[in-house]
């Protein structure tokens, strides 16, 4: 199945999520709990440096190692899930992360020096949860409702992300033991919900000894799609690297940090308010056309960053590219899971996450090199140009698949 066009629903607002089934609602709740309780990853650098006393160099090594371990987990666990089943491995991953964080909580009192290593042990299992969850969403989504299902999952992600930092900051200030312990408890609760409400849906092809997944290969179109995803996150990563530096340059250290925080809050509010509306309004466009539109919204927003210095224009530009973020986050998952063969769907989701993580990890380095050679305006112009080319690439890919 390729770029799927679906009829426009006679629904609006949150009613687009009606009739998705109890398993989908359970996966949504699990995503909210997991992202809300992701205190450790959110504050990882601060935990390593302020609470555990590591130097910036040592903390950087552990963070980099954690990113690499996460990518390795995404890849190998995603590949294993197509053979052994998604739910059992997702349960295993969540249990391992929960046990690691519980061990961290005990180590706060007994032996704090081993906490970074315990976090490192949890990283590949934490990484494996994302592709497994995406594949389960595709498995349990009702026929013709894949875009609504992934929109609901994305909404759950952002509800958790919006609420989590407030609790995390309070726990970090008061008790590192409670921070780890509450993360472990929340993960355990979501695992129990997974066991109780999401059935172990295995395909006949997986259970048959006559079927060999080695005969099923990832098509070249998806490899190109993965590369596009890496290039997209390469530009998206500038929002968390270049933009804070630019605000510091424009408004000073204190005011710049405050205004950047305001900008990210606006980003979160737009995501929460507009996700359901955009899902309904763009339902008929098809995934690749919607992603092309998303990239052109990024072009508009980044051009605003390149040429403006007034904070009000920064706010408008942020609202514009945030609409693109919503379209990319929902439609990319829909296209991938609709186009990928069911027998290697987890593997394809794993590759998408690995390529995206790779682009995001490279983004600060390339951004820093560009800033050394030129300036903020030139960097945003380059980002705009890349987004424009990617948008054209999605349109070309759509025409190719329709021909």
HELIX and SHEET records of a PDB file:
HELIX    1   1 UNK A   13  UNK A   17  5                                   5    
HELIX    2   2 UNK A   22  UNK A   36  1                                  15    
HELIX    3   3 UNK A   39  UNK A   42  1                                   4    
HELIX    4   4 UNK A   44  UNK A   46  1                                   3    
HELIX    5   5 UNK A   47  UNK A   51  3                                   5    
HELIX    6   6 UNK A   56  UNK A   84  1                                  29    
HELIX    7   7 UNK A   86  UNK A  110  1                                  25    
HELIX    8   8 UNK A  112  UNK A  114  5                                   3    
HELIX    9   9 UNK A  115  UNK A  140  1                                  26    
HELIX   10  10 UNK A  146  UNK A  174  1                                  29    
HELIX   11  11 UNK A  176  UNK A  197  1                                  22    
HELIX   12  12 UNK A  204  UNK A  207  1                                   4    
HELIX   13  13 UNK A  213  UNK A  215  5                                   3    
HELIX   14  14 UNK A  220  UNK A  236  1                                  17    
HELIX   15  15 UNK A  238  UNK A  251  1                                  14    
HELIX   16  16 UNK A  253  UNK A  281  1                                  29    
HELIX   17  17 UNK A  287  UNK A  307  1                                  21    
HELIX   18  18 UNK A  311  UNK A  339  1                                  29    
HELIX   19  19 UNK A  342  UNK A  344  5                                   3    
HELIX   20  20 UNK A  345  UNK A  373  1                                  29    
HELIX   21  21 UNK A  376  UNK A  402  1                                  27    
END                                                                             
